[in-house]
Amino acid sequence: MPDASPKLTLWRAFVPQWAHLPLSGEGAARFGGRWNPVGVPTIYAARELSTAWAEYNQGFVQHPALIAQLELSGARLADLTDEAVLAGLGASEAIHKCEWRDTLDRKEVPQTHKLRKRLLKDGWHGVVYPSFMSPGGTCVALWRWNGKDGPRLDVIDPDHRLPKSPASWV
């Protein structure tokens, strides 16, 4: 079983309409992502605030976003920014350039999804990977959180400003 990472501060930018569900992962489940197939909730976050913003907007129009600070503890994250870790997994840096959307469009399984399946089987909760949109930045894809025997993910909201229901968007 891999070792758990120390406590991490993460940043997540997401559509403001979902402010009442900052830890759901349902957006990723609805559309799929680099590190998750459609139907599988996943939290995508960044280790730097600027990276979260760049990843959210994907270099296009600057869409309105809610940015939340998260605290992750007890997670076993495979650090795919480390060449030795990649080599140990039989992968290379090429996995970071995986054209996952194109692969899905061809009704095939992307390499990132295949690696995800293997990592989950081996007890990992997620991965750390380099940001595509913010060179030098790093991101986290988290597949398991806040369940029995899993890592703890909390949103930092000391003044309780996040809404508790979608009523504020009606």
N, C-alpha and C positions, 0 to 999 in steps of 0.2 A: 504494500500500500504506500503510495507517495506521501511525503510529508506535507503538512498544511503550511501555507504561507503565513507570514506575520500579518498583523492587521494592516489593511490597505485603505487609503482614501481614494475614492473614485469619483468621477464626474459623469453625469448622464444628462444629455440634452434630448428632450422628447416633445411631442406635440402637446401643447397646453391643454387641449380638450381632455387629456388623460391624467391631469394633475392629481386626481383622487386615487390613481392606481400607479404610483411611481415605481413599484417593484413587481408589476404583473408579468412582463415579458410577452404579453399577448400581441403587441404589434409585430414582433419578430415571428411569432407563431402564425400570424395571419399571412404574412408575405414571404416568410423564409428569409434566410440570410447566409452570409459567407460561412458561418459556423453552425447553422441549424436548418433542418428541412422544414417545410410548411407543416404547421400543426404542432410544432414543438416550441413551447415558451423558452425564451432565452433573453437574458439581460446583456445588452451591449453597453459598455461604459468605457471611459478613458481614464488614464492615470493623470492626465493634465487637463485643466479646464479648456485651454485653447484647442486641444485635440478633440474634445467632446463636441465643441462648436463646429470645427472643420468637418468632422465625420457626419454630423447631423445634416449639414447643408450640402455635403458632397461636392463642394466647389461650385454649386449653382446659385440660384436666387437665395438670398438670405431670408429664410422662412422664420416666422415667429417661433420661439421655442421656450420651454421651461427648462431651466438648468438646475439640477439637484445634486447636492453633494451626498455621496453614499459612503458608508463604512462597511467593509467586508472583513470578516474574521473567520478563521478556521477553514479556509478554502484550500483545496489542493489544485493548484494551477500549473499546467505544463507551460513553461516559459519558452515559447517558440521564437523568441528573439535571440536565444542562445543556440549557436551552431552545434554545440555538443549535444544539447537536448534533441535538436532536430535529427542529428546523425543517429543518436540512440533509438530514435523512433523510426529510422529508415526513411526519413524525409529530408528535404533540402529546402533552401530558401525559396525555391521555385513555388512552393505551396502558397506563399504570400501573394503570388501573382496569378493564382488560380482564377480562371474566368468562370466562376461558379454559376453566374446567371446564364451564360451561353450554354454551359454544360447542362443545366436544368432544362433549358429550352429544347435541347436535343433529346430530352427524356433519359438522360444519363445521370449518374450520381457523381457530384463533384468530389475531388480529392479531399477537400476540407471536411466534407460530410463523412467520408470513409474514415478519416483520421479521428473525427469526433466520436464515432461509434466505437472505435478501438480504445480511445482514451477513457470513455465512460466505463467500458468493460473492465479497464485496469484501475478504476477507482478515482479518476480525476473528476473534478467538478467543473473545470473550464480551462481556458487557455489565455495566455498573454501573447499578443501578437503585435507586429509593427503597424502603425497607422498608415493607410494608403494615402489619406488626404492631408496628413500633417507630418512630413518627414521628420524623423527623430522622436515622434510621439509614439506612445504605446496604448493599446486597447486591451480590454478584457471581454471575453465572451463567457458568460456564466450559465451553465446548464442546470445546476442544482443549487437551491438556496432555500433557507428557512424551513426545511423539512427535517424529519427525524434523522439524526446522525449526520446532518449536512452542515455546510457553512452558514454563518449568520450574515445577512445583508440588511442594513438599516438605512433609511433615508434620514439625513440630518435636518431636522426641522424644529429647532429649539423653541420657537415662538408659536408653533402649531398653525402655521399659515396655509399649509396645503389643505384643500377642501377634502371632506370625508365622503362626498358623493358627487355625481355628475350634475347635480341640480344647478350649480353655478353656470352651466353652459346651456341651459334651456332658454 
